[in-house]
């Protein structure tokens, strides 16, 4: 007997931009009344805006049975990675896809020699905030403080080397 298919994560292709835009729109639709119009538009970019991001850093998608059900992207920033546009379809929530995406980003960051992940989120995305906190992200006082009038706060996770020689004081 074969069990249910496991979600897969792969780098997104430019042809995935429309599906990514749809995932973002569906994922944040329930929160639209809590955003300003400009904040919601920036959170749910159109496919053309997503396609324009390809040169800024990697974009990943999560697939289940060939359907795109989640996404996340990062932008390199000195020794850090800025995490943005993380979303999972409402129908796919509760299956730890956010955990898989964050684990994937952390592995990528370590492979790239980055020592910090950071992001901005809104105070009303309670599930996302718990997910980030469960992955070791902590609130910071760094900006930005709003997205076109929608309140924001920032979170970061410091990536400590797992090499005992580097971690121990000399």
C-alpha positions in Angstrom: 0.0 0.0 0.0 1.4 3.4 -1.0 0.9 6.3 1.4 0.1 9.9 0.5 2.6 11.8 -1.6 5.1 13.9 0.3 5.4 17.6 -0.6 8.5 18.5 -2.7 10.5 21.7 -2.8 12.2 22.9 -5.9 13.5 26.1 -7.3 10.8 28.0 -9.1 11.0 28.7 -12.8 9.8 31.9 -14.5 6.9 29.9 -15.9 5.7 29.4 -12.2 5.2 33.1 -11.7 1.4 33.0 -12.3 0.9 30.1 -9.9 3.1 31.8 -7.3 1.0 35.0 -7.5 -2.1 32.8 -7.1 -0.7 31.1 -4.0 0.2 34.5 -2.5 -3.3 35.9 -3.2 -5.1 32.9 -1.9 -2.9 32.7 1.2 -3.4 36.3 2.3 -7.0 36.9 1.1 -8.5 36.2 4.5 -6.3 38.9 6.0 -7.0 41.6 3.3 -9.2 43.7 5.6 -6.3 44.0 8.0 -4.0 45.4 5.4 -4.0 48.9 3.8 -4.7 48.6 0.0 -1.0 49.4 -0.7 0.2 46.9 1.9 -2.0 44.1 0.5 -0.9 44.8 -3.0 2.8 44.7 -2.0 2.1 41.4 -0.1 0.3 39.8 -3.1 2.4 40.9 -6.1 1.1 40.1 -9.6 2.9 37.5 -11.8 4.8 40.2 -13.6 6.2 41.6 -10.4 7.2 38.1 -9.2 8.9 37.5 -12.5 10.9 40.7 -12.1 12.3 39.3 -8.8 14.2 36.4 -10.3 17.4 38.4 -10.5 17.1 39.4 -6.8 17.5 35.9 -5.3 16.1 32.4 -5.4 12.4 31.6 -5.3 11.2 28.2 -4.2 7.9 26.4 -4.5 6.4 23.5 -2.7 4.6 21.0 -4.8 2.1 18.3 -3.9 1.1 16.0 -6.7 2.5 18.5 -9.2 0.3 21.4 -7.7 2.1 24.4 -6.4 0.9 24.8 -2.8 3.5 27.0 -1.2 6.3 29.5 -1.9 9.1 31.5 -0.4 12.0 33.6 -1.7 15.2 35.1 -0.3 17.3 38.1 -1.1 21.0 38.0 -0.3 22.1 41.0 1.9 25.8 41.0 2.9 26.1 38.0 5.3 22.4 37.6 5.7 19.3 36.4 3.7 16.1 38.4 3.7 13.1 36.0 3.7 10.1 37.2 1.9 6.8 36.1 0.3 6.4 33.0 2.3 2.9 31.5 1.8 1.1 28.2 1.9 -2.3 27.7 0.4 -5.1 27.6 3.1 -6.1 24.1 2.0 -2.5 22.9 2.6 -2.0 24.4 6.0 -1.4 22.1 9.0 0.9 19.8 7.1 4.2 21.4 8.2 4.9 23.0 4.8 6.1 26.2 6.5 8.5 24.1 8.5 9.8 22.4 5.3 10.3 25.8 3.6 12.1 27.4 6.5 14.3 24.3 6.9 15.1 24.5 3.2 16.0 28.2 3.5 18.2 27.6 6.5 20.1 24.8 4.8 20.6 27.1 1.7 21.8 29.9 4.0 24.4 27.7 5.6 25.6 26.4 2.3 26.0 30.0 1.1 28.0 30.9 4.2 25.2 33.3 5.6 25.0 33.7 9.3 21.6 35.4 9.7 18.0 35.1 8.4 15.7 38.0 8.8 12.1 38.9 7.7 9.3 41.4 8.3 5.8 40.3 9.2 2.5 41.9 10.3 1.3 41.5 13.9 -1.9 39.9 12.8 -0.3 36.8 11.1 -0.3 34.8 14.4 0.3 31.4 12.8 3.2 32.7 10.8 4.7 34.4 13.9 4.5 31.1 15.9 6.1 29.3 13.0 9.0 31.7 12.9 9.4 31.7 16.7 9.4 27.9 16.7 12.2 28.0 14.2 14.3 30.3 16.4 13.4 33.7 15.0 13.2 36.5 17.5 11.8 40.0 17.2 14.2 42.9 16.6 13.8 46.6 16.7 15.1 46.9 13.2 12.7 48.4 10.6 10.7 48.7 8.6 7.8 49.5 10.8 5.1 49.6 8.2 4.3 48.5 4.6 2.3 51.3 3.0 0.6 52.0 6.3 0.2 48.3 7.4 2.1 47.7 10.7 5.2 45.5 10.5 7.9 44.2 12.8 11.1 42.4 12.0 12.4 39.1 13.2 15.8 37.5 12.8 17.5 34.2 13.4 21.3 34.0 13.9 22.8 30.9 12.4 25.5 29.5 14.6 28.1 27.3 13.2 27.6 23.6 13.9 31.4 23.0 13.7 32.5 22.5 17.4 35.9 24.1 16.7 34.2 27.3 15.5 31.6 27.3 18.2 33.9 26.9 21.2 35.9 29.8 22.5 39.7 29.7 22.2 
